[in-house]
């Protein structure tokens, strides 16, 4: 009789595993952890100051496509700038002068307009009579590769394609000339 009573009584349903709510909660916690982890990794990324320069291609305002890796053998000055940048105005003449003095000596000055409009960038280039190649950093693809923190930032890439110098803030003609001369003389 005792055995009969045990079988007749309703037994609570025992669930094994996680319910939908628990699974969603765990998924949400995991997603938040991944997002925070990616942000921490990104914060630790810094601009390249030595070693191979990140490769990129840019289409200039003149329609020319320039790929950094195809410039091996030249010293390349990669300058991130914007028409709205006050500091960029201070270095504009120096960059143009460097271009005029070194374009026939194996040096390429390459301007990369960062988060700018085409109208603003072209106006800036016209105002400062910039004749060296410049192009838009569409979608910040190039600046993301270089992890720039603002503008202006200038990377000097040596003849082998390695970063030789990084300048955060505006450059001076004398400082950039000294770096270029050192690089040009190191291969002579």
C-alpha positions as CSV (number, residue, x, y, z in Angstrom):
1,X,0.0,0.0,0.0
2,X,2.8,2.4,0.8
3,X,4.3,1.8,-2.6
4,X,0.9,2.6,-4.2
5,X,0.7,6.0,-2.5
6,X,4.2,7.1,-3.7
7,X,3.3,6.4,-7.3
8,X,-0.1,8.2,-7.1
9,X,1.3,11.4,-5.6
10,X,2.3,14.1,-8.1
11,X,6.0,14.6,-8.3
12,X,7.5,18.0,-9.1
13,X,9.1,18.3,-12.6
14,X,12.8,18.4,-12.3
15,X,14.4,20.4,-15.0
16,X,17.9,19.6,-16.1
17,X,20.0,22.3,-17.9
18,X,19.4,26.0,-18.2
19,X,16.2,27.8,-19.1
20,X,15.9,30.3,-21.9
21,X,16.2,33.3,-19.5
22,X,19.5,31.9,-18.0
23,X,20.9,31.3,-21.5
24,X,20.1,34.8,-22.6
25,X,21.6,36.2,-19.4
26,X,24.8,34.3,-19.9
27,X,24.9,35.3,-23.5
28,X,24.5,39.0,-22.5
29,X,27.3,38.8,-19.9
30,X,29.6,37.1,-22.4
31,X,28.9,39.8,-25.0
32,X,29.6,42.6,-22.6
33,X,32.9,40.9,-21.6
34,X,33.9,40.6,-25.2
35,X,33.1,44.3,-25.9
36,X,35.1,45.4,-22.9
37,X,38.0,43.2,-23.9
38,X,38.1,44.6,-27.4
39,X,38.1,48.1,-26.0
40,X,41.0,47.3,-23.7
41,X,43.0,45.8,-26.6
42,X,42.3,48.9,-28.7
43,X,43.4,51.2,-25.9
44,X,46.7,49.4,-25.7
45,X,47.3,49.8,-29.5
46,X,49.8,52.6,-30.2
47,X,51.1,54.3,-33.3
48,X,53.9,52.5,-35.0
49,X,57.2,54.1,-34.1
50,X,59.5,51.5,-35.7
51,X,59.3,48.4,-37.8
52,X,57.3,48.0,-41.0
53,X,54.9,50.8,-41.8
54,X,51.3,49.6,-42.3
55,X,50.6,49.4,-46.0
56,X,47.7,51.4,-47.6
57,X,46.5,52.8,-50.8
58,X,45.0,56.2,-51.3
59,X,43.5,57.9,-54.3
60,X,44.7,61.5,-54.5
61,X,42.5,64.5,-55.3
62,X,44.2,64.3,-58.8
63,X,42.9,60.8,-59.3
64,X,46.3,59.1,-58.8
65,X,46.3,55.9,-56.8
66,X,49.4,55.7,-54.5
67,X,50.3,52.5,-52.6
68,X,52.8,52.9,-49.8
69,X,54.5,49.5,-50.4
70,X,55.2,50.6,-54.0
71,X,57.2,53.6,-52.8
72,X,60.1,51.4,-51.5
73,X,63.4,53.1,-52.2
74,X,62.0,56.5,-51.3
75,X,61.6,58.4,-48.1
76,X,57.9,58.9,-47.6
77,X,56.4,61.6,-45.3
78,X,52.9,60.6,-44.4
79,X,51.1,63.5,-42.9
80,X,47.6,63.2,-41.3
81,X,45.9,66.5,-41.4
82,X,42.5,68.2,-41.6
83,X,41.2,71.6,-42.8
84,X,39.6,72.2,-39.4
85,X,42.9,71.6,-37.6
86,X,44.6,74.7,-36.2
87,X,48.0,73.1,-35.7
88,X,47.9,71.8,-39.3
89,X,47.9,75.4,-40.5
90,X,51.3,76.0,-38.8
91,X,53.0,73.2,-40.6
92,X,51.4,73.6,-44.1
93,X,54.2,75.8,-45.5
94,X,56.9,73.5,-44.1
95,X,55.5,70.5,-45.8
96,X,55.2,72.3,-49.1
97,X,58.8,73.5,-48.8
98,X,60.0,70.0,-48.0
99,X,58.1,68.7,-51.1
100,X,59.6,71.4,-53.4
101,X,63.2,70.8,-52.0
102,X,63.1,67.0,-52.1
103,X,60.6,65.7,-54.6
104,X,63.4,65.1,-57.2
105,X,65.7,63.5,-54.5
106,X,63.7,60.4,-53.7
107,X,61.3,61.9,-51.2
108,X,57.5,61.7,-51.4
109,X,55.3,63.9,-49.2
110,X,51.8,62.4,-48.9
111,X,49.0,64.2,-47.2
112,X,46.1,62.1,-45.7
113,X,43.0,64.3,-45.0
114,X,41.4,62.9,-41.8
115,X,37.7,63.2,-41.1
116,X,37.4,66.1,-43.5
117,X,35.1,67.1,-46.3
118,X,36.4,67.2,-49.9
119,X,35.4,70.9,-50.1
120,X,37.2,71.7,-46.9
121,X,40.3,69.7,-47.8
122,X,40.6,71.3,-51.3
123,X,40.1,74.7,-49.8
124,X,42.9,74.2,-47.3
125,X,45.2,72.9,-50.1
126,X,44.4,75.9,-52.3
127,X,44.9,78.3,-49.4
128,X,48.4,76.9,-48.7
129,X,49.4,76.2,-52.3
130,X,50.0,72.5,-51.6
131,X,51.1,70.7,-54.7
132,X,52.2,67.4,-53.1
133,X,49.8,64.4,-53.4
134,X,46.9,64.5,-51.0
135,X,43.9,62.3,-50.6
136,X,40.9,61.6,-48.3
137,X,41.1,58.9,-45.6
138,X,37.7,57.4,-46.5
139,X,36.2,55.6,-43.6
140,X,39.3,56.4,-41.5
141,X,40.9,53.2,-43.0
142,X,44.4,54.6,-43.0
143,X,44.3,56.5,-39.7
144,X,42.9,53.4,-38.0
145,X,45.9,51.3,-39.3
146,X,48.3,54.0,-37.8
147,X,46.2,54.4,-34.6
148,X,46.4,58.2,-34.8
149,X,45.2,60.1,-31.8
150,X,44.6,63.4,-33.5
151,X,45.9,65.7,-36.2
152,X,48.5,66.6,-37.2
153,X,50.5,63.4,-37.0
154,X,53.4,62.8,-39.3
155,X,55.2,59.5,-40.0
156,X,58.5,59.4,-41.8
157,X,58.9,56.1,-43.6
158,X,62.4,55.1,-44.6
159,X,63.5,53.6,-48.0
160,X,63.0,50.0,-46.8
161,X,59.4,50.8,-45.7
162,X,59.9,51.0,-42.0
163,X,58.8,53.8,-39.7
164,X,61.8,56.0,-38.9
165,X,60.0,58.7,-37.0
166,X,56.6,59.8,-35.6
167,X,55.8,63.4,-34.8
168,X,52.6,64.1,-32.9
169,X,51.7,67.7,-33.4
170,X,53.0,70.1,-36.0
171,X,56.4,69.4,-37.6
172,X,59.1,72.0,-38.3
173,X,60.9,72.3,-41.6
174,X,64.3,72.1,-39.8
175,X,63.4,69.0,-37.9
176,X,62.0,67.2,-40.9
177,X,64.9,68.3,-43.1
178,X,67.4,66.8,-40.5
179,X,65.5,63.5,-40.5
180,X,65.3,63.3,-44.3
181,X,69.0,64.2,-44.8
182,X,70.0,61.5,-42.3
183,X,67.9,58.9,-44.1
184,X,69.1,59.9,-47.6
185,X,72.7,59.9,-46.4
186,X,72.4,56.5,-44.8
187,X,72.0,54.8,-48.2
188,X,74.7,56.7,-50.0
